[in-house]
Amino acid sequence: MSLKTFSYRGLIKLLNPGVAASDKPRRAQHAAAAALGRRTGPHAGWAAHVRVVDLRSDTVTKPGPAMRQAMAEAEVGDDVMGEDPTVNELQKIAAEMLGMEAALFVPTGTMSNLIAVMVHCRERGDEMIVGDLSIYTSMSKEELAGVHSTTVTTLLDGTFDLEQLELKIRHGYPDPHYPRSRLICVENTHNIQGGRVLPLTFLQEVRALADRYGLSVHMDGARVMNAAVALGVPPSTILQNIHTVSVCLSKGLGAPLGTMLAGPKEFISRAVRCRKALGGGMRQAGIVAAAGKLSLLEMVKRLEEDHCNAKTFAQALLDCDPALFGVDMAAVETNIVRFSLQEISPSEFCARMGQVCEGEEAALGQGIQVLMYPHFGNSVRAVWHLGISPEDTQLAIQKMQFVTSQYWKQKAL
Ligand SMILES: *Cc1c(COP(=O)(O)O)cnc(C)c1O
């Protein structure tokens, strides 16, 4: 992310609503000056120009000039009639890359996972088995599709205990006391567990179990491309034991929106019906599919850079002396760093990282705002993406070191 003009008031409000209210007139002046690109007043330098390093999520990426140009020039047609050439091309590219018979362009990952569950679990009362820390595959299934779910414990590395998984499979069907187990859902990389990559052997074992009981396996592969890059294998290798997969184009791959749902031909033709029923049939969708094509063809290879930056930051947390952070380096496999804090609370740490404070400009040469969120289990999550360069990562490290030294200083007083 380059030098940024930003709305100071908006950010302060987001991070600290109380401050924004009391400081409103001054902040408003600075924001107005910043918008005009002028520097005014004693704090003009830091108020108008502060570096912002946004590590909240890889969903904050914006399409660059090449992607916007491809969108502007996209050939389009009515996709609900199957006539959008760019959408058709994207679906063909995705199916090939993922090693699936067919693929479907869907507006969001949430809808894509929902469609998958609806197609796999077609009889009212069918049941799916999903990890207790998967948000997107467990959302809306009961509400919208009448599908039961039962959960297995998500382990630290995103996998399940296979014995527990087997115990959750109902053997009694068609005994009227039991729903029918139909589907196992896995998530790769695992979001809440910090971008963990599911081992290929685990996927093999899940598939063997599914085959034994006649179940299907769906992967919420929102970040499966990150998993492929981390393992150094093509995504089709990860998916060889998976029946269907959902892959987000709008996260690390940088498209403004869109998800690919892929699987057997028969599955995809049913998925088209579900997508329409859910209101996801889009017309001249080639305008966004053009961005998706670049995501798949051009953006996968740069994910390595995100993984590398994430590791650099994690190592810097670990190197802090005296120690303030807990990080498992072996768990930093992709673009997400999840770390715990001793002493200071996650929300206080995030607030300090997000604010430019007194003396910062003198110490660091500029104001740096690093945005990140408190996360599950007294931890903080930071996510790398194409908007964050190695230089931004160094700025985030500088800021983190500044915040920790300020913390110790204040504590010593
Ligand atoms: C982001 C995400 C999704 C889908 O998100 P949308 O915002 O609906 O596109 C699904 N699964 C995981 C693991 C995700 O991180």
The ligand as a Gaussian input file, in Angstrom:
#p B3LYP/6-31G(d) Opt

LIG

0 1
 C      -14.648000     -15.576000       2.984000
 C      -14.976000     -16.984000       3.166000
 C      -16.105000     -17.568000       2.549000
 C      -17.095000     -16.856000       1.686000
 O      -17.222000     -15.553000       1.781000
 P      -18.081000     -14.530000       0.915000
 O      -17.757000     -13.288000       1.632000
 O      -19.494000     -14.930000       0.992000
 O      -17.555000     -14.571000      -0.485000
 C      -16.292000     -18.904000       2.749000
 N      -15.467000     -19.635000       3.492000
 C      -14.376000     -19.129000       4.075000
 C      -13.482000     -20.023000       4.856000
 C      -14.099000     -17.787000       3.943000
 O      -13.020000     -17.292000       4.541000

